[in-house]
Amino acid sequence: MQGIVSILFLLGRLAIGAFFLWKAVERMKHWHETGEALRKKGVSHITYVLPASMIIQVIGGLSVVLGIYARGGAILLLAF
């Protein structure tokens, strides 16, 4: 039973981390469109906010996927 729980936790970590990494890559591919969407929503200082959000998603996603400071990465993604 413990083995199944460990496998499920691993799969959950991989799914959550991969989701945030995928979203970061998609936003990087469509940088200008993402910036325009944020501008329409009234976000100020987009030149700082957009790169910071990418960094948070990548660091948090990698942390959760790799299991290195996974709790800290999860908290970072939760704050995001």
Backbone torsions as a table, in degrees:
resi	resn	phi	psi	omega
1	MET	NA	-39.9	-179.7
2	GLN	-63.1	-34.5	179.2
3	GLY	-65.6	-39.0	179.5
4	ILE	-66.3	-41.2	179.4
5	VAL	-63.5	-41.6	178.7
6	SER	-63.3	-41.3	179.0
7	ILE	-65.7	-40.7	178.9
8	LEU	-65.5	-40.1	175.9
9	PHE	-62.3	-42.3	178.6
10	LEU	-62.2	-46.0	179.1
11	LEU	-63.3	-38.5	177.3
12	GLY	-64.8	-44.2	177.4
13	ARG	-60.6	-44.4	-180.0
14	LEU	-63.6	-41.4	-178.8
15	ALA	-66.1	-45.8	-178.9
16	ILE	-66.6	-46.9	179.7
17	GLY	-63.6	-42.2	179.5
18	ALA	-64.8	-35.9	178.3
19	PHE	-60.3	-48.6	-178.5
20	PHE	-68.3	-36.8	176.7
21	LEU	-65.3	-42.2	178.6
22	TRP	-62.8	-43.5	179.4
23	LYS	-63.4	-38.1	178.4
24	ALA	-64.7	-42.9	179.4
25	VAL	-65.1	-41.9	178.7
26	GLU	-62.1	-40.7	179.0
27	ARG	-69.4	-32.3	176.9
28	MET	-68.3	-37.6	178.5
29	LYS	-64.6	-36.0	-176.9
30	HIS	-113.4	53.4	-173.7
31	TRP	-57.2	-50.9	-175.7
32	HIS	-67.5	-39.2	178.6
33	GLU	-64.8	-39.9	178.0
34	THR	-64.8	-41.7	177.2
35	GLY	-61.7	-41.5	178.6
36	GLU	-66.6	-38.9	178.1
37	ALA	-63.5	-40.8	177.8
38	LEU	-66.9	-38.8	179.4
39	ARG	-62.8	-41.3	178.7
40	LYS	-65.3	-28.6	178.9
41	LYS	-84.3	-2.5	175.8
42	GLY	88.2	17.7	178.6
43	VAL	-74.9	130.4	179.2
44	SER	-96.3	161.8	178.9
45	HIS	55.9	50.5	-177.1
46	ILE	-62.3	-31.0	-179.6
47	THR	-64.2	-20.9	177.0
48	TYR	-101.1	-38.3	-174.9
49	VAL	-68.0	-44.5	-176.4
50	LEU	-63.9	-50.0	177.1
51	PRO	-64.6	-36.1	179.3
52	ALA	-64.4	-39.2	179.5
53	SER	-67.2	-36.1	176.9
54	MET	-64.2	-44.0	-179.6
55	ILE	-62.9	-43.4	179.4
56	ILE	-61.9	-44.0	-179.5
57	GLN	-65.4	-42.3	-178.5
58	VAL	-68.9	-47.6	-179.1
59	ILE	-64.4	-46.2	179.5
60	GLY	-64.4	-43.5	179.4
61	GLY	-63.1	-45.5	178.2
62	LEU	-64.8	-39.1	179.2
63	SER	-60.9	-44.1	-179.3
64	VAL	-70.0	-43.6	-178.5
65	VAL	-64.7	-45.5	-176.4
66	LEU	-81.4	-15.6	179.7
67	GLY	77.7	15.6	178.3
68	ILE	-96.2	114.2	-173.7
69	TYR	52.0	47.7	-174.5
70	ALA	-61.2	-38.3	178.6
71	ARG	-65.6	-42.0	177.3
72	GLY	-63.5	-40.5	177.3
73	GLY	-64.8	-38.6	178.5
74	ALA	-66.6	-39.7	177.9
75	ILE	-65.9	-39.4	177.5
76	LEU	-61.9	-44.0	178.9
77	LEU	-68.5	-34.7	177.4
78	LEU	-65.6	-40.8	178.0
79	ALA	-67.4	-31.5	178.9
80	PHE	-63.1	NA	NA
